[in-house]
């Protein structure tokens, strides 16, 4: 502030400004001269401070002696009247896209002066900086007007030379892309207001009358040459005088940005302003150089207009693609193709991803004209959503000044604290200490806790972790933590809930001493006051989950477990979180939970919840598991206390509870065919006897003198051996059972289904094949009367009881006839 109120520097103009006699000095402290603006840059702009409220602003001064250079007194008075009318019109309009007047025009003996919002400079001052800057290596040269002069053609081929020094009022400023979109939209809206609301043509759209404020907004100024639209159609032509060398340039619009129809035919329309706007856009993307530089020479202007299309085509690649077509149409020599202020904001260049940010910035520019309800809605919704898309430069330049003013309003404070806390999180430490911290210190949040409107305190507490992360340890201990303790002791439930949110968010910043001695007790007290509040219970559980491993055994026994026992365990999620806390305490050996605590406190609090109907299968399983774990601990402990050391007492196995989270992970039962019984194939007795006879015959001489029973047995053995040999020689056993290995046939029994398709499931008991001995007479059961060949028939289980059919497999030995076998038996 001392720099702003410093001694007035001397003006660079030839005529010093006698400010001492102007009445405006009674209201403002004038600082240094910063820029110039207006037609022919006749206004000198100074930084200033309003004495009544110390608000930063700018004061514009015009030296009336400049008009003395005019040859005719009548023309001099006409020019002064135009300047006065311009300021008075702006004061009456108070349109947000026009320069805001905060102190009306004051006239002194030699000066005219008025105060406005704080100004950085005119667009001309900024473009002069870029125009005078050297071209970086590899950079493109700006597109120059053609012809550059009325001299011979050889003079046109000389490359442009940058000036040796910068102009006196050149201001360094680098526009971001979103700033250019935002600024152009503001000028378009200002022209739209003039063309369609007050039905006027500006006639002097040029960089000198576009004011860039310190907040980065573009404002329209310089209404000295406005003309009123007479007809019903605003695009109708009206007669105006062309630019003439016979009239002082201060009394005429800027020739370098004049529409061709004004100079050629002496007529203008609202679309003439759009042509001038197109030239300004080209200058912005052409390193500050205009495509027309007539040097106040109407003849050179007419020559350059003839080649304007070529120059436009040369500069188009430097213009963003979404704006190129619009610029081509704006700079058309025929006024009719030029887009109006109604159509230009609808092009793709302004409808992009940054549109929400631009809309938020536009609202901030006019927020002083909005009511409290509109401000509250904006700060809580659109601004929070748009802040991530607003560049950091504009957050402090445009967004922060508006929010800083709202902090003083108790009605808006609760809404504006949300964006302030967001910016606190994104700010650097230096930015926080320079901008945010002084503003927050000016608010007495202790008093606000006692007011009916608790929203500011709630917002601050819920975002307290952003504040602590940027504050010093001293500020935290002396300002922030006492505020948190007061909030936890407050009787308002909303503030209590917000304090629990704050505690949960700042656990990483709380020291162990504060946690053990202060926070734990206050959290326990808050839960006892809000036993039925589900939100409070969840916040307390979240706090315990975060700090459990930082606690000692006495804290768990005296605070955590008693607090958990006080909770109303009706909600399924709360039950699950309590169970997880119990499990963590049991697994942590340093807590050393006794079986007495488990049996008398923990299990009795959980057991009734086993029949809680709100639990799902997974939650129920988790609950039962922790109960079983505690019962097992009790069982082991009690048995170790009760058992005799000399006699070991076995611990009965406890059934481990298992549950499935869904049917997708339940293991399906093993597949089995109904009524299927697989038996291991046994070696037949006939085969065994044949094997014994074959091994005993060479070594024993008593076989010929044995009894008849033995003879019969030997005969049966030989027959059985022959049958077995027949099976081995024909391979029927291998085909039927899949293998001739009698010890590994279980895997081949299922092939029965493919071999015998008519077989019932009830017949799937696989038995070993049996050898049937042919009957001795035709009357034997199953025999064929009078026949000596063929096998006895059997009834299949899948046909009727009266039907009989031949066996599908020949089980008789192929090498022994039925007659021979019968004779052997009789013998």
JOSULDA-V530002 format. One record per residue. N is the residue number from 0. SS is DSSP state (helix for helix, strand for strand, loop for the rest). OMEGA is omega in whole degrees, 0 to 359 (none if undefined). Layout:
N:SS:OMEGA
N:SS:OMEGA
//
This chain:
0:loop:179
1:loop:179
2:loop:181
3:loop:183
4:loop:181
5:loop:183
6:loop:181
7:loop:178
8:loop:180
9:loop:182
10:loop:178
11:loop:180
12:loop:181
13:loop:179
14:loop:179
15:loop:182
16:loop:177
17:loop:186
18:helix:190
19:helix:184
20:helix:183
21:loop:182
22:helix:183
23:helix:181
24:helix:177
25:helix:187
26:loop:187
27:strand:168
28:strand:187
29:strand:177
30:strand:186
31:strand:176
32:strand:187
33:strand:186
34:strand:177
35:strand:185
36:strand:177
37:loop:179
38:helix:181
39:helix:176
40:helix:184
41:loop:181
42:strand:175
43:strand:187
44:strand:180
45:strand:169
46:strand:182
47:strand:177
48:strand:177
49:strand:187
50:loop:186
51:loop:183
52:loop:180
53:loop:179
54:loop:179
55:strand:183
56:strand:177
57:strand:179
58:strand:180
59:strand:178
60:strand:173
61:strand:180
62:strand:183
63:helix:180
64:helix:174
65:helix:180
66:helix:179
67:helix:179
68:helix:179
69:loop:188
70:loop:186
71:loop:179
72:helix:180
73:helix:179
74:helix:176
75:helix:179
76:helix:178
77:helix:179
78:helix:178
79:helix:178
80:helix:178
81:helix:181
82:helix:179
83:helix:180
84:helix:179
85:helix:182
86:helix:180
87:helix:178
88:helix:177
89:helix:179
90:helix:180
91:helix:183
92:helix:186
93:loop:177
94:loop:185
95:loop:180
96:loop:174
97:strand:178
98:loop:184
99:loop:179
100:strand:179
101:strand:174
102:strand:186
103:strand:184
104:strand:175
105:strand:183
106:strand:174
107:loop:182
108:loop:182
109:loop:186
110:strand:165
111:strand:183
112:strand:172
113:strand:180
114:strand:181
115:strand:172
116:loop:186
117:loop:187
118:strand:174
119:strand:179
120:strand:175
121:strand:177
122:helix:177
123:helix:179
124:helix:182
125:helix:179
126:helix:177
127:helix:177
128:helix:181
129:helix:180
130:helix:181
131:helix:179
132:loop:178
133:loop:179
134:loop:179
135:loop:179
136:loop:181
137:loop:180
138:loop:181
139:loop:174
140:loop:179
141:loop:177
142:loop:183
143:loop:176
144:loop:178
145:loop:350
146:loop:183
147:loop:179
148:loop:177
149:loop:181
150:loop:180
151:loop:182
152:helix:180
153:helix:180
154:helix:181
155:helix:183
156:loop:182
157:loop:179
158:loop:181
159:loop:180
160:loop:178
161:loop:180
162:loop:183
163:loop:178
164:loop:183
165:loop:174
166:loop:187
167:loop:183
168:loop:177
169:loop:181
170:loop:180
171:loop:177
172:loop:181
173:loop:183
174:loop:167
175:loop:181
176:helix:181
177:helix:176
178:helix:179
179:helix:178
180:helix:182
181:helix:181
182:helix:179
183:helix:178
184:helix:179
185:helix:178
186:helix:177
187:helix:179
188:helix:178
189:helix:178
190:helix:178
191:helix:177
192:helix:181
193:helix:186
194:helix:190
195:helix:180
196:helix:180
197:loop:173
198:loop:178
199:strand:176
200:strand:185
201:loop:175
202:loop:182
203:loop:178
204:loop:181
205:loop:181
206:helix:182
207:helix:184
208:helix:172
209:strand:185
210:strand:176
211:strand:181
212:strand:178
213:loop:175
214:loop:178
215:loop:179
216:loop:178
217:strand:180
218:strand:181
219:strand:184
220:loop:172
221:loop:181
222:loop:185
223:loop:187
224:loop:182
225:loop:176
226:strand:181
227:strand:177
228:loop:185
229:loop:186
230:loop:178
231:loop:179
232:loop:181
233:loop:179
234:loop:178
235:loop:180
236:loop:172
237:strand:184
238:strand:177
239:loop:179
240:loop:175
241:loop:180
242:loop:184
243:loop:177
244:loop:180
245:loop:181
246:loop:180
247:loop:183
248:helix:179
249:helix:181
250:helix:183
251:loop:176
252:loop:180
253:loop:184
254:helix:184
255:helix:181
256:helix:183
257:loop:178
258:loop:185
259:helix:182
260:helix:178
261:helix:183
262:helix:184
263:helix:187
264:helix:180
265:loop:178
266:strand:177
267:strand:179
268:loop:178
269:helix:179
270:helix:173
271:helix:175
272:helix:180
273:helix:175
274:helix:179
275:helix:178
276:helix:177
277:helix:177
278:helix:177
279:helix:179
280:helix:179
281:helix:180
282:helix:180
283:helix:182
284:loop:181
285:loop:179
286:loop:174
287:loop:183
288:loop:177
289:loop:177
290:loop:175
291:loop:176
292:loop:187
293:loop:179
294:loop:179
295:loop:180
296:loop:181
297:helix:180
298:helix:178
299:helix:176
300:helix:182
301:helix:177
302:helix:181
303:helix:178
304:helix:180
305:helix:182
306:loop:186
307:helix:181
308:helix:178
309:helix:181
310:helix:178
311:helix:178
312:helix:180
313:helix:183
314:helix:183
315:helix:180
316:helix:180
317:helix:181
318:loop:178
319:loop:184
320:helix:183
321:helix:183
322:helix:188
323:helix:181
324:helix:180
325:helix:180
326:helix:178
327:helix:181
328:helix:178
329:helix:184
330:loop:174
331:loop:179
332:loop:175
333:loop:184
334:helix:190
335:helix:179
336:helix:184
337:loop:177
338:loop:179
339:loop:177
340:loop:175
341:loop:184
342:loop:187
343:helix:180
344:helix:184
345:helix:182
346:loop:185
347:loop:182
348:loop:180
349:loop:177
350:loop:186
351:loop:182
352:loop:180
353:loop:181
354:helix:176
355:helix:178
356:helix:179
357:helix:178
358:helix:178
359:helix:179
360:helix:177
361:helix:179
362:helix:179
363:helix:181
364:helix:182
365:loop:187
366:helix:178
367:helix:180
368:helix:183
369:loop:177
370:loop:185
371:helix:181
372:helix:179
373:helix:179
374:helix:181
375:helix:179
376:helix:182
377:helix:183
378:helix:181
379:helix:185
380:loop:187
381:helix:183
382:helix:179
383:helix:180
384:helix:185
385:helix:185
386:helix:179
387:loop:182
388:loop:178
389:loop:180
390:loop:183
391:helix:179
392:helix:182
393:helix:177
394:helix:181
395:helix:184
396:helix:186
397:helix:186
398:helix:186
399:helix:179
400:helix:179
401:helix:181
402:helix:179
403:helix:178
404:helix:183
405:helix:180
406:loop:181
407:loop:181
408:loop:180
409:helix:181
410:helix:184
411:helix:187
412:helix:182
413:helix:181
414:helix:184
415:helix:180
416:helix:178
417:helix:175
418:helix:179
419:helix:179
420:helix:177
421:helix:179
422:helix:175
423:helix:180
424:helix:183
425:helix:186
426:loop:170
427:loop:181
428:helix:179
429:helix:178
430:helix:179
431:helix:182
432:helix:182
433:helix:188
434:helix:194
435:helix:186
436:helix:178
437:helix:180
438:helix:180
439:helix:178
440:helix:181
441:loop:181
442:loop:179
443:loop:183
444:helix:176
445:helix:178
446:helix:181
447:helix:178
448:loop:181
449:loop:181
450:loop:179
451:loop:180
452:loop:182
453:loop:184
454:helix:179
455:helix:180
456:helix:179
457:helix:180
458:helix:180
459:helix:182
460:helix:181
461:helix:179
462:loop:185
463:helix:181
464:helix:175
465:helix:182
466:helix:181
467:helix:182
468:helix:180
469:helix:184
470:loop:176
471:loop:180
472:helix:179
473:helix:178
474:helix:180
475:helix:184
476:helix:186
477:helix:185
478:helix:191
479:helix:183
480:helix:174
481:helix:176
482:helix:178
483:helix:180
484:helix:178
485:helix:179
486:helix:180
487:helix:178
488:loop:182
489:loop:182
490:loop:180
491:loop:184
492:helix:180
493:helix:178
494:helix:177
495:helix:179
496:helix:178
497:helix:179
498:helix:176
499:helix:175
500:helix:179
501:helix:180
502:helix:180
503:helix:182
504:helix:186
505:loop:180
506:helix:179
507:helix:181
508:helix:183
509:loop:178
510:loop:180
511:helix:180
512:helix:178
513:helix:181
514:helix:185
515:helix:189
516:helix:187
517:helix:191
518:helix:184
519:helix:181
520:helix:181
521:helix:177
522:helix:178
523:helix:179
524:helix:179
525:helix:179
526:helix:178
527:helix:178
528:helix:183
529:loop:185
530:loop:184
531:loop:181
532:loop:183
533:helix:180
534:helix:179
535:helix:180
536:helix:180
537:helix:178
538:helix:178
539:helix:178
540:helix:177
541:helix:177
542:helix:179
543:helix:179
544:helix:183
545:helix:187
546:helix:187
547:helix:183
548:helix:177
549:helix:184
550:loop:175
551:loop:184
552:helix:182
553:helix:177
554:helix:179
555:helix:183
556:helix:186
557:helix:185
558:helix:190
559:helix:183
560:helix:175
561:helix:178
562:helix:178
563:helix:181
564:helix:180
565:helix:185
566:loop:173
567:loop:184
568:loop:178
569:loop:181
570:loop:183
571:helix:180
572:helix:178
573:helix:179
574:helix:181
575:helix:180
576:helix:176
577:helix:179
578:helix:179
579:helix:177
580:helix:177
581:helix:181
582:helix:178
583:helix:179
584:helix:179
585:helix:183
586:helix:180
587:loop:187
588:helix:183
589:helix:176
590:helix:174
591:loop:179
592:loop:182
593:loop:177
594:helix:177
595:helix:178
596:helix:179
597:helix:186
598:helix:186
599:helix:184
600:helix:189
601:helix:181
602:helix:178
603:helix:178
604:helix:182
605:helix:186
606:helix:179
607:helix:182
608:helix:177
609:helix:178
610:helix:177
611:loop:184
612:loop:181
613:loop:180
614:loop:171
615:loop:186
616:helix:181
617:helix:180
618:helix:178
619:helix:179
620:helix:177
621:helix:179
622:helix:181
623:helix:182
624:helix:180
625:helix:177
626:helix:178
627:helix:180
628:helix:179
629:helix:177
630:helix:178
631:helix:176
632:helix:178
633:helix:181
634:helix:181
635:helix:182
636:helix:182
637:helix:179
638:helix:178
639:helix:178
640:helix:187
641:helix:188
642:loop:174
643:loop:182
644:loop:182
645:loop:182
646:loop:179
647:loop:178
648:loop:181
649:loop:176
650:loop:180
651:loop:179
652:loop:178
653:loop:178
654:loop:181
655:loop:182
656:loop:178
657:loop:178
658:loop:179
659:loop:182
660:loop:179
661:loop:180
662:helix:181
663:helix:184
664:helix:177
665:loop:181
666:loop:181
667:loop:177
668:loop:179
669:loop:181
670:loop:179
671:loop:177
672:loop:181
673:loop:175
674:loop:178
675:loop:179
676:loop:182
677:loop:179
678:loop:177
679:loop:182
680:loop:179
681:loop:177
682:loop:183
683:loop:180
684:helix:180
685:helix:178
686:helix:180
687:helix:180
688:helix:179
689:helix:180
690:helix:179
691:helix:181
692:helix:182
693:helix:180
694:helix:185
695:helix:186
696:loop:184
697:loop:187
698:loop:185
699:loop:180
700:loop:184
701:loop:184
702:helix:184
703:helix:183
704:helix:180
705:loop:183
706:loop:182
707:helix:178
708:helix:179
709:helix:178
710:helix:179
711:helix:179
712:helix:180
713:helix:178
714:helix:178
715:helix:179
716:helix:180
717:helix:178
718:helix:179
719:helix:178
720:helix:178
721:helix:179
722:helix:179
723:helix:178
724:helix:178
725:helix:178
726:helix:183
727:helix:183
728:helix:182
729:helix:179
730:loop:180
731:helix:179
732:helix:179
733:helix:179
734:helix:184
735:helix:184
736:helix:179
737:loop:181
738:loop:176
739:loop:178
740:loop:185
741:loop:182
742:loop:183
743:loop:182
744:loop:184
745:helix:182
746:helix:183
747:helix:183
748:helix:183
749:helix:177
750:helix:179
751:helix:184
752:helix:180
753:helix:180
754:helix:181
755:loop:184
756:loop:182
757:loop:184
758:loop:180
759:loop:178
760:helix:181
761:helix:180
762:helix:184
763:loop:173
764:loop:188
765:loop:179
766:loop:177
767:loop:179
768:loop:178
769:loop:182
770:loop:179
771:loop:177
772:loop:183
773:loop:179
774:loop:183
775:loop:181
776:loop:183
777:loop:181
778:loop:180
779:loop:181
780:loop:179
781:loop:182
782:loop:178
783:loop:185
784:loop:175
785:loop:180
786:loop:178
787:loop:181
788:loop:180
789:loop:181
790:loop:176
791:loop:180
792:loop:177
793:strand:178
794:loop:178
795:loop:185
796:loop:184
797:loop:180
798:loop:184
799:loop:184
800:loop:183
801:loop:183
802:loop:178
803:loop:180
804:strand:182
805:loop:179
806:loop:181
807:loop:183
808:loop:178
809:loop:182
810:loop:181
811:loop:178
812:loop:185
813:loop:186
814:loop:182
815:loop:180
816:loop:180
817:helix:184
818:helix:181
819:helix:180
820:helix:179
821:helix:179
822:helix:180
823:helix:181
824:helix:181
825:helix:179
826:loop:none
//
